[in-house]
Amino acid sequence: MTHSHPNSLVFRQLSEGVSNTYTYILVCTASKEAVIIDPVLETVERDSKLINELGVKLLYALNTHVHADHVTGTGELKKRFPLMKTVLASKANAKSDVQVEHGETINFGRKSLEVRATPGHTNGCVTYVLHEDRMAFTGDALLIRGCGRTDFQEGSAQTLYRSVHQQIFSLPDDYSLYPAHDYKGLTCTSVEEERNFNPRLTKTEDEFIDLMNNLNLPYPKRIDYAMPANMVCGIYDLMDEKTRKTVEQSLNKQK
Ligand SMILES: N[C@@H](CCC(=O)N[C@@H](CSS)C(=O)NCC(=O)O)C(=O)O
């Protein structure tokens, strides 16, 4: 891994094409300590290879929330990097090594991610803010020109609207925003762009609630096994037998 400045960051945005999920790897170059955000089960092999090639020490695998559309890669990553800790918000009421609260930080080397609670898509959704590099990882709370749906997993349009306005749009204009998904090939946005051009979040709160309550989206195809699997961070040994078998079958089908 090459780097020019002791405080610099190595940053990788990785995509998974079936669920259109983005995974992020962040490395503090001074210490070579790293975190991964929202890894996906199907791409664990690829991500592990990259982590090894970069020669870094993976400290944490952070899930921005309990995903409903894909199985997290954190369980399989833990087998490959046994010292790594899984992280979820305590509000997710799930099993993880570390449970974070609003206002806490996750530290790797000289870098520090601030945890901001951004519920609404789910109760346990958080946004991770890396102030020194002017970046935030918004999970499904804020998507590029969109936002996470609010019709299951304790979703609430009013809560989401307030989360985005109070916790994400309150960041400086030039902060780059990285979502957990994009369905149109876009990769990154900024606070200023979303404050001006997000077709949902520029509406009034009442208009937003009305719009979100009438999206009528089909349920994610994998929700029935992805949610219970993600409630235990994708760790096979902690899954009930039916969930574990379904996860294994779905993985084998894709090989
Ligand atoms: N078709 C996909 C699910 C697509 C979907 O519902 N995406 C979620 C985020 S993952 S739960 C979402 O919030 N979308 C917002 C929107 O406006 O579409 C599947 O079957 O997995």
The ligand as an SDF file (V2000), in Angstrom:
LIG
                    3D

 21 20  0  0  0  0  0  0  0  0999 V2000
  -35.5810   -5.1530   -5.4860 N   0  0  0  0  0  0  0  0  0  0  0  0
  -34.6970   -5.3180   -4.3790 C   0  0  0  0  0  0  0  0  0  0  0  0
  -35.0590   -4.4080   -3.2400 C   0  0  0  0  0  0  0  0  0  0  0  0
  -35.0360   -2.9220   -3.5930 C   0  0  0  0  0  0  0  0  0  0  0  0
  -35.3610   -2.1220   -2.3420 C   0  0  0  0  0  0  0  0  0  0  0  0
  -36.4360   -2.2330   -1.7980 O   0  0  0  0  0  0  0  0  0  0  0  0
  -34.3750   -1.3610   -1.8570 N   0  0  0  0  0  0  0  0  0  0  0  0
  -34.4760   -0.7310   -0.5580 C   0  0  0  0  0  0  0  0  0  0  0  0
  -33.1430   -0.7690    0.0980 C   0  0  0  0  0  0  0  0  0  0  0  0
  -32.7050   -2.4150    0.4340 S   0  0  0  0  0  0  0  0  0  0  0  0
  -34.0430   -2.9430    1.7910 S   0  0  0  0  0  0  0  0  0  0  0  0
  -34.9730    0.6840   -0.6090 C   0  0  0  0  0  0  0  0  0  0  0  0
  -35.0950    1.2800    0.4270 O   0  0  0  0  0  0  0  0  0  0  0  0
  -35.2860    1.2300   -1.7740 N   0  0  0  0  0  0  0  0  0  0  0  0
  -35.7520    2.5870   -1.8530 C   0  0  0  0  0  0  0  0  0  0  0  0
  -36.5470    2.8170   -3.1020 C   0  0  0  0  0  0  0  0  0  0  0  0
  -37.1020    3.9090   -3.2110 O   0  0  0  0  0  0  0  0  0  0  0  0
  -36.5690    1.9370   -3.9680 O   0  0  0  0  0  0  0  0  0  0  0  0
  -34.7430   -6.7430   -3.8450 C   0  0  0  0  0  0  0  0  0  0  0  0
  -35.6630   -7.5060   -4.1800 O   0  0  0  0  0  0  0  0  0  0  0  0
  -33.8580   -7.0600   -3.0620 O   0  0  0  0  0  0  0  0  0  0  0  0
  1  2  1  0
  2  3  1  0
  2 19  1  0
  3  4  1  0
  4  5  1  0
  5  6  2  0
  5  7  1  0
  7  8  1  0
  8  9  1  0
  8 12  1  0
  9 10  1  0
 10 11  1  0
 12 13  2  0
 12 14  1  0
 14 15  1  0
 15 16  1  0
 16 17  2  0
 16 18  1  0
 19 20  2  0
 19 21  1  0
M  END
$$$$
